[in-house]
Each structure stands twice: as structure tokens, then as C-alpha cells.
């Protein structure tokens, strides 16, 4: 009787381990997809960021010959908005440069920790993008 139970226990243990590995892999793939999807959303807005930078430059050039307090304040606002757009762009470039999808030698927990940090990081980049684009668009719309 013991001889028949042992292979069954080994088989069930193997199935449990295999199932656990598949669940871990699925969780890892899901989190990686979330990170890469967040990246893709931001990348789709890069043209918008570049366009806003150009429009701010044009706006600055249109008002730079006027000498009054309002244009000086506008100039500072434009410069600040352009700086924010540049910071958002740099943050995205830095994130892409540092992201490494090669998990060779890492345990499942290390991979999940890494991807969790990358998710937080790309979410921070998205916040920078959203805020800088919102600010630049407000300035552009106000002074068209």
C-alpha cells in the first residue's frame, strides 16, 4: 500500500510545484505588461510634448519684443513650462535607459520587486508628463 501511495504523492507534489511556477510566471507577465503599457501610453504623447515646446517657443518669440510687466511674467511662465516639459522628457529617457527586462539569475520575488519599482517609477514619469502638458497647454490656450 505504501508503495502505491508514494508515486501518487510525488505526482501530486510535482503538479502543485508546476502550477505554482505557472502562477508566478503569469503574475510576472501581468506586472511586466502593466509597466510596458504605461510606458507605451507616455511614448504616444511624446509628439504632443514636442509640439507644446515648439508652441511655447513661438509664443515667447511673439512677446519678447514687448517691454512691460505682463510680458516679463509671461516669459517666466513660458520658461518654467518649457523646463517642466524638458524634465518630463528627460525622466522618460532616463527610465527607458535604466529599464532592463533581462531577469537572468533573479528569483521570482526579485523580479516582482524590480517590476514593482519600475511600475512606481513609470507612474511618476506619467505624473510629470500630465502636469507639464497640462501647464503648457493652459499657457498656450490663454495666449493664442
Legacy VTK file of the C-alpha trace (Angstrom):
# vtk DataFile Version 3.0
C-alpha trace
ASCII
DATASET POLYDATA
POINTS 144 float
0.000 0.000 0.000
2.829 2.407 0.874
4.477 1.711 -2.438
1.367 2.812 -4.381
0.878 5.982 -2.319
4.435 7.257 -2.762
4.221 7.724 -6.563
0.857 9.441 -6.115
2.318 11.841 -3.518
5.294 12.570 -5.785
3.000 13.166 -8.761
0.716 15.489 -6.787
3.708 17.388 -5.410
5.086 17.818 -8.915
1.718 19.087 -10.169
1.490 21.556 -7.268
5.004 22.872 -7.957
4.307 23.160 -11.677
1.059 25.005 -11.005
2.833 27.375 -8.605
5.507 28.136 -11.200
2.844 28.852 -13.826
1.030 31.204 -11.422
4.277 33.023 -10.656
5.065 33.370 -14.351
1.560 34.689 -15.060
1.853 37.263 -12.236
5.246 38.357 -13.554
3.970 38.674 -17.117
0.928 40.646 -15.944
3.042 43.137 -13.986
5.544 43.488 -16.821
2.663 44.157 -19.237
1.338 46.881 -16.909
4.770 48.531 -16.821
5.224 48.370 -20.588
1.662 49.551 -21.237
2.288 52.584 -19.009
5.468 53.235 -20.999
3.548 52.990 -24.282
0.925 55.496 -23.103
3.636 58.034 -22.356
5.509 57.375 -25.584
2.315 58.050 -27.520
2.360 61.559 -26.033
5.958 62.428 -26.951
4.873 64.246 -30.115
2.419 66.255 -28.049
5.220 67.253 -25.676
7.480 68.298 -28.555
4.656 70.263 -30.182
3.975 72.134 -26.949
7.653 73.027 -26.661
7.565 74.486 -30.180
4.377 76.422 -29.490
5.858 77.843 -26.299
8.934 78.946 -28.261
6.708 80.671 -30.811
4.703 82.334 -28.071
7.903 83.536 -26.402
9.189 84.955 -29.685
5.907 86.757 -30.334
6.049 88.561 -26.990
9.775 89.099 -26.458
9.858 92.497 -28.172
7.219 93.965 -25.885
8.563 95.550 -22.718
6.075 95.528 -19.893
5.482 93.653 -16.667
2.896 91.311 -18.217
5.248 90.082 -20.915
8.047 89.617 -18.383
5.746 87.482 -16.247
4.590 85.583 -19.321
8.211 84.989 -20.306
8.952 83.500 -16.903
5.857 81.300 -17.125
6.857 80.079 -20.580
10.413 79.358 -19.475
9.159 77.465 -16.449
6.661 75.451 -18.509
9.360 74.596 -21.060
11.634 73.498 -18.221
8.885 71.225 -16.892
8.388 69.694 -20.344
12.129 69.076 -20.625
12.213 67.447 -17.194
9.352 65.138 -18.172
11.153 64.209 -21.402
14.420 63.589 -19.536
12.649 61.475 -16.918
11.200 59.291 -19.677
14.554 58.911 -21.411
16.223 58.025 -18.122
13.544 55.463 -17.293
13.911 53.817 -20.708
17.699 53.798 -20.403
17.570 52.150 -16.978
14.784 49.617 -17.588
16.219 46.125 -18.026
13.840 43.301 -18.976
16.592 40.675 -18.594
15.847 38.868 -15.347
18.547 36.236 -15.694
19.547 34.878 -12.304
16.745 36.625 -10.439
14.224 34.838 -8.261
10.521 35.342 -8.808
10.360 37.650 -5.777
13.308 39.721 -7.013
11.640 40.076 -10.418
8.345 41.119 -8.847
10.131 43.631 -6.599
12.017 45.054 -9.576
8.884 45.319 -11.707
7.000 46.888 -8.803
9.681 49.581 -8.517
9.608 50.096 -12.278
5.823 50.481 -12.156
6.128 53.181 -9.485
8.890 54.874 -11.451
6.987 54.938 -14.762
3.873 56.144 -12.922
5.944 59.060 -11.577
7.084 59.844 -15.112
3.445 59.826 -16.230
2.555 62.323 -13.495
5.367 64.603 -14.704
4.106 64.293 -18.271
0.498 65.008 -17.331
1.355 68.006 -15.170
3.799 69.575 -17.608
1.474 69.115 -20.590
-1.477 70.487 -18.659
0.506 73.565 -17.666
1.906 74.188 -21.139
-1.495 73.802 -22.760
-3.025 76.284 -20.330
-0.403 78.891 -21.214
-0.724 78.233 -24.953
-4.526 78.432 -24.877
-4.531 81.603 -22.806
-2.186 83.475 -25.151
-3.169 82.235 -28.614
LINES 1 145
144 0 1 2 3 4 5 6 7 8 9 10 11 12 13 14 15 16 17 18 19 20 21 22 23 24 25 26 27 28 29 30 31 32 33 34 35 36 37 38 39 40 41 42 43 44 45 46 47 48 49 50 51 52 53 54 55 56 57 58 59 60 61 62 63 64 65 66 67 68 69 70 71 72 73 74 75 76 77 78 79 80 81 82 83 84 85 86 87 88 89 90 91 92 93 94 95 96 97 98 99 100 101 102 103 104 105 106 107 108 109 110 111 112 113 114 115 116 117 118 119 120 121 122 123 124 125 126 127 128 129 130 131 132 133 134 135 136 137 138 139 140 141 142 143
